[in-house]
Amino acid sequence: LFKMKFQGKNHIPPTERELNEALKLVDAGSVQMNGRRVFFGKPGMGITLDGIAKGYIVDRASRILSDGGIKNHLINAGGDIRTSGEKADKKPWTVAIQDPKKEKNYPDTIQMRDGAIATSGNYEVFFDREKMFHHIVNPRTGLSPELNTSVSVLAHTAMDADALSTSVFVMAPQKGIQFIDNLPRCECFIVADKGKILKSTGWKGSTS
């Protein structure tokens, strides 16, 4: 809907009626699976795997490398990162949290050996100059969340980190931190609106 409304010269936000019509199709209960087949209970419904697919692919690539004897590696697929082992100098991998302003003033860096980190933000794919309408959408309101600029989540797998970073982005910053604090083996770094930084309890970065 956002892409359709903002394409061309006429950048007109969707109306409340258009959003409400689109929200009628957001219904997990109307999605049914039978073996390898997926059925939708409402015409016009669809599924996007953007929130987990890239992380899953990164995990698979890491498994292939490890099975092939390449135990030490780092895979970076556009913000979804999976690390295994260590660098040639026997030191952990250094991973920087991307600067939302893209000025290379990295908010933090972390040392990683075996794990994954994924970042979700409003600065990569957006449809208006103010970035009020971007590729992450709150399924309850139909609008893009405005309280966070960037959310990075550490997890055991890239697929988990991918899904969690998107989920936390939709939450209020403090609620997102509390949510991650209650999950095992997960940490979070949030750049909230206006540049405020929030970290989960166990986040161990260079600025901690």
N, C-alpha and C positions, 0 to 999 in steps of 0.2 A: 504494500500500500504506500509506504513512504517513497519507495523508488518511483512508483507510478506518478505520485503527486508532485515530486520535485524534479522530474525530468524535463528537459527543454528549458525555455525561458521563463515559464510561469511557475515560480516556486510558491505553491499554495499549500499550506499545511492541511492535513485531512480534517474534515469536520467531525464533530462529536457523533453525528449519526453514522458516518463512515467507520469510525473507530468501533462503535457499538456493534455494527454489522460484522466487522472483522472479528471482534471478540467472541461472537457466537460460535465461531469455528475453532476456538481454543478450548478443547474438551478432551482430555485424555481418556475419559470414559467411553468416548465414541470411537476409539481406536481398538481394533480387535486383531489378534494374531492367530494364525492357524498354520503351524509348521513354518514354512518360509514365506508365507503370504501374509500381507497386511491389508485389512479392510477398514474403510472409513465409514462411519455412520451418518455423516452429513456431506452433501455435495459441496465441493469447493475446499474441503480439508486437504491438508498435506503435512508432510514432516520434513524438517530440515535437521540434518545431523551435524551442523556446524559446531555445536557445542561439545561434541565428543569425538567426531571423526578424525580430526587432525591428531588429537592426542593418541587415539587408538593406532593410527598409522605409525606415529613416532615410536610407540611401544613395540609394535611388530618389527620395525626396522632395527631397533635396539636388540631384540631377541635374535634376529637373523645374524647380526654382527657377533653377538656373544656365542651363538651356536657355531659360527665359523671360526672361532678362536680369537676374535678381536674383542677382548674383555675390556680394554680401556678405550672409551670413546665418548664423544659428546655430539648429540644431534640437536640442531636448532632448526625448527620448521616454523619460521615466522612468529616467534614468541612462545611456541611450545618447545620446551627443552627437556631432554632426557640425558642424564649423565650416568656413566658406568666406570668404575675403577678410578684411575687417576691419570694425571698428565705424565709425560716422559720423565720429568724431574721428580717423580714420586710425590708431587704435591696435588692437592685437590683442585678441581676445576673452579675458576672464578667466573661467576655469572653476575652481570649487572642488571639492575632493574631499569627498564627503559624510561627515559625522560619523556613525559607526555608532551612537553613543548618541543621535543626533538632538538634540543640545544646541546646534547651530550653532557648535561649536568646530571649525571645519574643519581637518583635519590638514595640508592644504597647498592652494595654488592654483597654477595654471599659466597661461601666456599661449599662446594658440593662434591660428593663422591658417587654414591648410588642413590638416585632419586630423580624427581622431575619437578619442573616449575612451569606454570603457564600464566600468561598475563592477558587480561581483558581490559580494553579501554575504549574511550569515545573518540580517540584521535586518529584512528586508522581508516575506518569506514563510516562516513557521515554524509548527510544529504543537504544540510544547510550550513551557512557560514558560522552560525553561533553554536553548532554541534548540539542543538537541542533534539534533533532527530537523527539517530544513528542506528547501527545494526543490532544493538542490544535493546530488547523491548520488555517492559514489565507485562507479564501475561494477564495481570489483573486490570491494568489501566489502558493498555494498548499504546502507551507512551514510552519514550526512552527515559531511563532514570537520569536524574540530574545531580545526585548527591555525591557521586564518585567520578573521578577522572581516570583512575587506573587501579586495578586489583590484581595482585600477583599471589598465587597460591602454590605452596610447596606440598607435594604429596608423594606417595610411593610410586604411582604410575602417572604417565602424562595424560592418560584419559581421565583419571580422577581429577588431576590438577586443572585440566581443561574445563570439565563440567563444573567444578567448584568455583573457579574464578568467575565464570559467567553468572552462576547463581548468586554469589556474594555481591557482584556488581549491582544486582537489582535491589539488594537490601540497603538499609541505612548503614553508614559506616560502622558505628559501634555495634549494631546488631550482627553485622557480618563478622566482626572480630569475635564476638561471643559465640557465634555459630561454629567458627573454625576452632576456637578453644575447646569446644566439646567433642571434637573429632580426634581420633587417635592418629598420630604420625602426620599431622597436617599443620602448616603454619601459614600466616597471611601477612601481606604488606599492602596497605591501602594508601593511595594518594587521593584524598577526598577533594571535594570542591574547594577552590581557593587555596589549594596547595597543602592543606593540613595532612600530616602523616600519622597513620595509626598502624600498630603492629600487634600481632598476636603474642601471647605470653612467652612462647618458646622461640620466637624469631631471633635468629642469631646472625645479624648482618654487620657490616663494618661500622654502622652508625649506632649499633645497640650499646 
